[in-house]
Amino acid sequence: MQLDVVNNENQKVGTVDLRDEVFGGRVNADLIWESVVHENASKRRGTHATKNRAIVSGSGKKPWKQKGTGRARVGDIRNPLWRHGGTVFGPQPRSYDFTLPKKVERGALRAAFAQKLKDGQLVVVEALAAAEIKTKAAVELLAALGVTGKAVLIDVAVDEKLARSVRNVRGIALLSSARVTARDVMLAGRVVTTKAALERLQEALG
């Protein structure tokens, strides 16, 4: 399988060979789902907290003596059965991250790229670089490549000038090939990658 390689003016300048074991075959949506859930979970802050009877504000004094009043026995006014009392088994700060096998992550990224290729949303360019730090020039470059809305730009090494040019463009992410995930690919409407980055990904995912 071959895919056209274009320059910044969206003119064909060559081709790149795509390996069938990476970009062909059935798209495993289950792997993509697992990878996306894992990344979403790892990004959760987990700072939620409720106050138990030891933390909630209030007196710890016993309201009345244990026996002889005819009333139910109680130790303090902040017990969980009373109004304004502590919460039992409430959420506490925690990490939602969990371990995902590396084979699953690679399989998910492989399936995500295969889906984008099948949908015709994968664009291979000769290079991704900017001559100057200018948002207008970056927007014109994206428009020439047919990028509208959300997109992820992938290169072997992120060009600093281009990164600073697109950081104010909503929905555009510039990532290195070593850090891209299945979630990044699936959230983007268009995936723009350099030929070198695509070849590097093929080696890693093959």
N, C-alpha and C positions, 0 to 999 in steps of 0.2 A: 504494500500500500504506500502511495506517495501523496504528499501534501505540498502545495505551492508555498514558496517563501517569498515574501514581498518586502519592499523597502518602505521608508516613511511616507512615500506618496502612494502607497498601495499598488505599486507596479511589481509584477512578477520578476524576480531576479534569480530564481533557482527552485529546487525541490528538496525535500527531505524525506528519507525513507522511514516509514513507521512499521514497527514490529507487530505482527498479528497477535503475539502472546501478550502484548501490553494494551494495544488499542482495539483489538478485534475480539470476537466472541460475545458471550452474553454479559450484560451489565448486572453485576450482583448488587442490587439495591440494599440488601440486608447489611452488607459490609459498610456501605456509605452511611446508613442509618446509625450503626454502632459507632462509627468514627465521629459523626456529628454530635451524637449524644455525649460521647466522651469529652469532646472539646468544650461543649456547652457547660458540662458539669465542672470541668476544671476552671472555667472562667467565673463560676459563681463565687460571690464574696463570702457567703456563709457567716455573716455577722449578726444574724438574728439571735435574740436571747430573751428569755422570760425570767422573772424573779420567783424563786422558790421561797419557802417559808423562812429560810435563813437569811434571805437578802431583802425581802419586802419590808418597807418601812412600817414601824409599829412597835408597840411594847411587847416584851416577852414575859411580862408578869402574868401569873395565873389569875384569871378574873375573880374566881371565888374558890372556896375550899373544895376539896375533892368530895367530901361526904356531908350529909346532913342538910343540904339545901333543897333537895327534891328535884334539882335541875340536872341536866346531863353534864357529865364530867367533861372538862375542857382544860387544856394546858396553857394556851395563849390565844390571843384574839386574831393572830395572823395564820391560823391553821387553814388548810385548803378548803375546809367545809364552810368557812365563813366568808361573808362579803369583804372585799379588800384583802383576802387571804392570799397566800402564795399559790403558785401554779404547780401542779403535779406533772412530772414528765414533760415539761414544756421544751420547746426547741432551745438549743444551746449552740454557741459558736462552734463550727465544724468545717471541715473541708469535704467537698463533694467529689473531689478527684478520685479516680480509680485507675488501676493499671489495665492497659489495653495491649494485647500482644502485638509485636511489631509486624507480624505477618498480616494481621487484620488491618493495621494502618496502611501498609503498602497496598494491600488488596483494595481497600477503599479508595485510595488515591488513584489507583489504576482504573477502577470502575468509574470514578468521577470524570477522568480524562476521556475514557471511552464514550461516556454519555455525551460529553460536550462535542466530541468529534462526530458522533452520530447525529446530533442536532445541528451541525454546521456552525458551531459557535467557537471553534478553535481557530485562532489566527496565528500564523508563524511569521515572524518578522526577522529581518537580517540583524538588526541591532535595536536596542532601547536605550537611547542616550539623548541628553539635551545639551546644546551649545551654551546656554545661559539659563539662569534661574528666572523663569518667567512663566506664570500660569497661563497666560494667553497662548503662548507658543505650545504649551503642553496640550491645551484644549484643542488647538488646531491639529496637532498630531493625532490625537484620539479621533477627531472627526474624520480625518483622512483615512484612518484605518476602519471606519465604520462603527466605532464604539459609541454607543449611546446608553445612558443609564449606568447600572453597576457593571464593573469590570475589574479583573485582576490582571496585573502585568507581572510577568515572571522573567527573571534574568538570572544568570549564574551569580553575578555580583551586582548589587543594586547601585545604580548610578546616583551619586549624591545630588547632582543638579536636578535630575529628573524627579527624584524623590521629593525635593523641596518645591518643585514646580507643581506637582500633582497632589500635594498633601491638603490643599484647600479645595480640591475638586471633589464634590460629594459623590460617594459610591465608588471611588477609584482606590485600589490598593496596589502597591508596588512591593513585591516580595522576591526573595531569592529562591532558587529552585530547591535549596536544602530546607527551607522553612515552610513551604506551601503545604496545605492540608486539604483533605477532601471537602471540608466545610468551606474553605476559601473558594474552591473551584465551583461548588454547587451554588453558593450564594451569588456568584457573578453571572451576569447575563452573557458576557463575552469574556473569553480567556485569550489573552495576547501573550505569547511567549516567544523568546528568541530561539533561533535554531540551536545555538549552543546549549541553552537551558533545556530544550526538549530532548536533545541527545543525552544530556546528563541524567534527566529523569528516566529515559528509557533504560539506561544502564542500571539505575538504582531500583527500578520497578520490574525489570525483566526477570 
